[in-house]
């Protein structure tokens, strides 16, 4: 296993990592694209196993977000975490609790992410054509 800082050259690998969950993480993918995977307050790291990206750790504007398709140990990110500036950890709860031993936890709160997939509403101008768009 190894860790490396990711760039826009790793975008296809990041998209593959999210695979079937990608609809739930468009907001995160959009942040990566808009910030071009870089910036003073925007860093993304990837964990590789056998040459394949298996998890990411994103530090964006005082937030750390972690994502992996599988239940993995996070100790590999311990040294990186100590060099990041953040006030909040975000990600699936079952994965985020694994970070507790590696951070100085001052408050613990749970928030929930929701995704709107289909909005049903009477259209004000039904005669106008609607087009679907995707990222």
LINCOR-V517221 format. One record per residue. RES is the residue in three letters. PHI is phi in degrees with one decimal (none if undefined). PSI is psi in whole degrees, 0 to 359 (999 if undefined). Layout:
# LINCOR-V517221
[[RES/PHI/PSI] [RES/PHI/PSI]]
This chain:
# LINCOR-V517221
[[UNK/none/144] [UNK/-147.3/159] [UNK/-119.3/140] [UNK/-145.3/153] [UNK/-75.2/132] [UNK/-91.9/156] [UNK/-130.5/181] [UNK/-61.5/340] [UNK/-67.2/342] [UNK/-95.1/7] [UNK/-56.1/315] [UNK/-61.0/323] [UNK/-66.1/320] [UNK/-63.9/316] [UNK/-60.8/317] [UNK/-62.3/322] [UNK/-59.4/316] [UNK/-72.6/330] [UNK/31.7/246] [UNK/-69.3/344] [UNK/-88.2/0] [UNK/-58.5/325] [UNK/-57.9/327] [UNK/-79.2/349] [UNK/-124.6/22] [UNK/-57.2/323] [UNK/-60.1/322] [UNK/-73.2/316] [UNK/-59.9/319] [UNK/-61.7/316] [UNK/-59.0/318] [UNK/-62.1/316] [UNK/-68.2/311] [UNK/-60.2/321] [UNK/-90.9/1] [UNK/54.1/34] [UNK/61.1/24] [UNK/-154.6/170] [UNK/141.8/163] [UNK/-60.0/324] [UNK/-116.6/31] [UNK/-148.5/106] [UNK/-135.5/141] [UNK/-131.7/133] [UNK/-119.9/149] [UNK/-127.0/142] [UNK/-99.9/129] [UNK/-113.5/140] [UNK/-135.1/124] [UNK/53.2/40] [UNK/77.0/5] [UNK/-115.3/135] [UNK/-68.4/122] [UNK/-118.1/346] [UNK/-161.1/159] [UNK/-132.9/152] [UNK/-129.8/118] [UNK/-112.5/126] [UNK/-109.7/107] [UNK/-133.6/114] [UNK/49.7/63] [UNK/68.4/18] [UNK/-127.9/143] [UNK/-119.0/125] [UNK/-117.5/135] [UNK/-121.4/142] [UNK/-145.6/138] [UNK/-153.1/147] [UNK/-74.0/338] [UNK/-123.9/166] [UNK/-80.3/100] [UNK/-116.0/157] [UNK/-74.2/145] [UNK/-111.1/4] [UNK/-55.5/332] [UNK/-59.4/336] [UNK/-91.0/0] [UNK/-53.1/309] [UNK/-65.5/320] [UNK/-63.2/316] [UNK/-56.0/321] [UNK/-68.6/345] [UNK/-103.2/2] [UNK/-100.8/155] [UNK/-106.3/119] [UNK/-159.0/154] [UNK/-116.5/350] [UNK/-145.2/142] [UNK/-107.8/135] [UNK/-130.0/145] [UNK/151.3/179] [UNK/-57.0/130] [UNK/-52.1/317] [UNK/-64.2/336] [UNK/-90.2/324] [UNK/-69.6/329] [UNK/-62.4/337] [UNK/-68.1/343] [UNK/-82.9/343] [UNK/-51.1/317] [UNK/-66.7/345] [UNK/-106.9/5] [UNK/-132.1/161] [UNK/-90.6/94] [UNK/-81.5/120] [UNK/-100.2/321] [UNK/-137.1/150] [UNK/-128.5/119] [UNK/-139.3/152] [UNK/-112.4/132] [UNK/-126.2/158] [UNK/-119.6/142] [UNK/-98.6/136] [UNK/-122.1/150] [UNK/-126.9/127] [UNK/-90.9/120] [UNK/-106.9/334] [UNK/-150.5/121] [UNK/-106.6/124] [UNK/-110.1/114] [UNK/-151.7/148] [UNK/-71.7/126] [UNK/-78.1/138] [UNK/-69.8/325] [UNK/-126.1/74] [UNK/-63.6/341] [UNK/-74.1/343] [UNK/-81.0/137] [UNK/-73.1/140] [UNK/-108.7/141] [UNK/-121.3/142] [UNK/-83.0/145] [UNK/-132.8/154] [UNK/-143.2/163] [UNK/-85.7/999]]
